[in-house]
Amino acid sequence: MAHTSGSLLLRAGIISKAQLAEAQKLQLREGGSFGECLVRAGAIDEAKLVEFYHHRMMIPRIADDKLQRIAPAVLATVPGDMAVEFRVCPVELDAEGLTLAMADPSDNHAVDELGFFADKYILRAVASESAVRAAIETHYKVKLRVLPAGAAGKTAVIAEEPLPLTKVKQAAAPKAEEAPILLTKTIVPANGSVAAPSPPLEALRAASGREQVGQVVLDYVSQLTERAIYFVSNKGYLVGFDARGARTDAASAKKLSVRVDTANIFRDVVSSRLPYRGPLPASSANRALADALGGVAAEILVMPIAIGERTVAVLFADGMVAQLPDSAVQSTMREAGLAYERLLRKSAR
């Protein structure tokens, strides 16, 4: 894992640089997911980490009791050794794909490996590591033993190794700097007074070109934001393609170009292939982005569009009139990625 969540937690001021470094060392030394190691290092507790993934990265949350009631056919999609290694438990299988409860849903390696093995589209969900661990023990008939405490002498409550009862089959974080420029006018969400539109799934399925995919996504998100800008990936940069809103236009958007190898919010979203909702994290690169945009609102939305492991476009929006439901954002991202993939296959014929 590239520690994307660690970078965001650091820049959000939730963990310190020393805590991030300790968690990284712990993971290298004793394994386990990065989230587990953050908890072991005392950087954050399980509940707060789950809330971060759920609220900031917009990942659905799975209730603990649901993890104890899983159909055998669903469990069969992921072998026990992979469930233990990646700290995941399959919870639902339908036409949309395979939903995994993950202790660390920002772990793209796990998503890619399990998606390839199961030959399914992986839908990420988050649950506490202890709940995922209990589910693995219950359903896969393994016992996970607690390892000795780490070098710092803290009590080890998370990192474990499997003891089968039956045979079952990373960029340095930047310094936090002064906060980015905020818009003079504070945008306050309307607390649901503006109804969220339905995701444009049919329009994306009917898209006849890549440009149309971007325009459909923009038209959708711009209904609930004061500004929406669509970027496309091009040789290590995200280049402005089009925009909506009173504070921007297509001509201005096309002048924007953002490097994805610098410590900015776009890099985090591109590497994780997960959306981000919240304040623009503090860094010199993010401040430069805020300057280029003429300031940003107190809350932003950054939404990646990916084909498999590759992020091909990113939508930036701020000035929320009302919150887009997490499920709507996730389904729009997925359908846009599928539209790009379909168009790519069509052009290759």
N, C-alpha and C positions, 0 to 999 in steps of 0.2 A: 504493500500500500504506500502511496506517496504522501501519507499523513496530511491529506487535504483537510480533514476535519480538525486536526491539530493546528494547522495554520489559521483556520478560521476562528477556532477557540482562542488562540493567542491574540489575534488582532481584535477580537471582540472584548478582550480584557477579562475573559473567564478563567484562563490559566496563564501562568507566567512562562517566560522563556526557559527558566531552570526546570520547571515541572515538565515542559514539553521534552527537553533534553533527557530528563530522567526516565520518562516513559519510553522514549526511543531506545535508550540503553537497555531497559528492561525487556523490551520486545526482542532485541537482538540477542540478549543473553538467554532468555527463557521462553521465547515464543509467545503464542497467544495473539489475539487481535490487539490492535492499537488501542481500541477503547478499553479493553481489559487492563492494559498496562497504564493507561491514564488513571483508572480507578485505583490500581495497586499503588501507584506513585503518590496517591493522596491529592491528585490535581483536581479531581471532580468526583462527585458521587454518582451512582448509577442513575438515579432519578433525574438528576440535572442533565446528564449526558443524553439520556433518552429524550428529554424535552428539547435539547438542542437539535438533535437529528430531526425530531418531529416538527418543531416550529421553524427553525432557520433553514433546514434543508428540505422541508416539506415532504418528509417520508411518512407514510401511514404508520400508526402505532397499533401493535397487536396486544390485546388484553392477555394477561398471564393465564387466565382460565381457558382461553381458546387454545393455548398451546398444549393443554392436556387432553384435548378432544380432536384428534386428527385421524382421518380415514386411512386404512392400511394402503390403499391404492396411491394416496398422495405420498405417504412415507416412502413407498417403493421407488419414487423418482430420484431420491438422493440416498446413496449408500451410507452406512454408519460411519465409515472412516472419513468420508468427506464432510459429513455433518460435524464430526468432532474436530477435524482440522480447521474448518472455516467458522465454527461456532454458529451454525445455521440449523434451522428446522423448517422443512416444507410444511405449509399450513393449508394451502388451497390450490387446486388445479382446475382451470376452466378454459374457455375459448380464448381468454385474454393472455393466458400464460400460467407460469408457476410462481406462486407467491411464497417468498422465503421470509421467515422471521430471522433477523440478523442482529447479533450483538454489535456488529460494526457494519452498518449498511453502506458506508463509503468505501468499502473494500471492493474495488473493481476487479481485482484478480479473482476473488471468490465468485463474483457474479459471472465473469467470463468463463471460468472453469466449469461451474455448475450449469450454466446455460448450454455450453457445448456438450457436456455429459448427458444432460437430460433432453437435449434437442428441443428446448422450450425457451420462450421469451421469459426472462426473469423479472418479476415485480418485487421490488424491495419493500420490506416492512421492518420496523424496528421494535425490539423488545429488550428488556434488561438482560444483561449477560447471565444473571442468576436464573432468570426464568427460562432462557434458551438452554442453559446447562441442565436444568431440571427436566425439560422436555426431551433432550437428547438421552439422558439417563433412563427416562421412562420408556420411550418408544424404541430405542435402539439397544436396550438391555446392556448398557455399559456403565461402568462406575468411573467417574472422573475424580482423580486424587489431587488434593491440593499440594502444590510444590512448596519447598521451603521459601521463607521470606527473601526478598531481594537484598541487594547490597546495602541499602539504606536501613535495613533492619525493620522495615514495616511488616506488619502481619499480612501474609499472603492470603487473600480471600477470593481471588479471581483466577490466577494462572493455574492450570491443571494439566495433567496428562492422563490419557485413557487407560483404564485397566479393564479390558473386555471380559465380560462374564460369559458371553457367547461370541463366537467368531462373527464378526461383521466386516462384511467387506469394508525514492524516498528523499527534496530541495530544502535548504536551511531556511528557517523562518526569519523574515525581516524584522528590524526594529520597529516598534510602534512609534509613530511620530504624531505630530499635531493632527487634530481631526480635520477631515476634508471640509471643503466649503459647503455650507448648506444654503438652500434657497432662502431669500429674505422672507418670502411668504411661506408659512408653515401649512402644509397640507394635512388636514385631519380626516382620517377615514370616516365614511358616512355611517358606520355601524350598521351596515346592512340595509340602509334606506334605498340604495340602488341595487336592484336585483342583478345577480350575476347571470350572464347569458350562458346558454348551454355550450359546451365545447364544440368547435366547428369540425367534427369528425367527418361528416359526409362531404363537406367542401374540400377537405384535405384528401379524401379518397378520390375525389373527382378532379383534382388538380392535374393540369396537363403540362406543367413546366415548373422548374425550380423557383422561378420568380413568383409564380402564383402561390406556391407553398408559403413563401415569406409574407406575401401580401395577406393571405388568409389568417396567418398567425397574428400579424400586426393589427388587422381589422378587429380581431377578437379581443386581444388584450387592451387595445386602445379605448374600448368601450368603458373601461373602468379605471383608466389612468390618464393623467394629464400629458404624459409623454411616453412614447414607445419607439425604440430604435432597433432595427434588425441588422445584425452583423453577419457576414459570411466568412468562412475560413479560407485563407489564401496564403500559403507558404509561410506559416508561422505568425501570421497576423490575422486579426479580425477586422474586416473592412466594412464600413457602413454601406448598407444597401438601400434602405428606405426607412421612412419614419412617419409617425402620426402624432398629432397633438398641436396645441396652440403655441408651445414653446420650442418647436423644432419643425423642420421640413426635410424633404428628401435631399435637396441640394446641400444643406448643412450636414446631414448624416453622411453623405458620400465623401465628405472631407475628413471623416474620422477614421483613424487607423490605430489599432491597439495591439501591441506585441503580447503574445501569450507565453513568453518565456521569462517575463518579469513578474515580480510579486504583486499582482493585482487581482481583483475579484474575478476577472475573466479567466485567469489561469486556474484559479481554484475550481471554478465551475466546469471549465473544459476538462481538467484532469479527473474530476470526480464524476462527470456526466450526470450531475444532480443539480437541481435548482437551488438558489439561495434567496431568502427573503429576510430583510432586516436592515439595519443601518449599514452604510458603506464602511467597511473596516478601514482603520487608519493605517496608511502607508504612503510613502512618497509617490508611488505609482498611482494609487487610488486618488490621491490629492490632485495629481496632474490630470486624471480623468475627470474629476469634478470641475477643475478649472476649464477644461476643454468644453464641457457641457454647460458652462455658465452656472454651476452649482447643482446640487442634487437635493432631493427631498429627504426627509428624515428616515423614510423607509424606501428601499428599492426592491425590485424583483429582477433577478438574472436567471434566464431559462435556457438551458442548452438543448440543441437538437442534434441527435447522434444517429449515425448508421453503424450499428455494431459497436466497435470499440473507438470509433472516430467521431469526434464532435465536428459537425459541418457548419453549424450556425448557432448564434446566440442572440436571444432577445433581451434587451435592457428596458426596464420601465420604471417610472417613479411618479410621484404625485397621485397616490392611490385614492380614488373616489370611494371604492369599497374593495374588500379583499376578494381575490379570486379563490374559490375553494381549492384546496390542495389536490383533490382528486381530479378536478378539471384541468389544472396545470399539468399533472402527470399524464393524463390521457391525451392532452393536446401535444405534449412533447413526443409521446410515443407515436401518435398517428402521423405527426409531421416527419419523424424519422423514417417511418415506413413508407411515406409518400416519396421521400428522397430516394430510398432504396429501390422502390418500384420504378421510378423514373430513370435511375442509373442503369438498371437491368434492361429497360426498354431501349435506352440509347446504345447499349452494347450489342444489341442484336444485329 
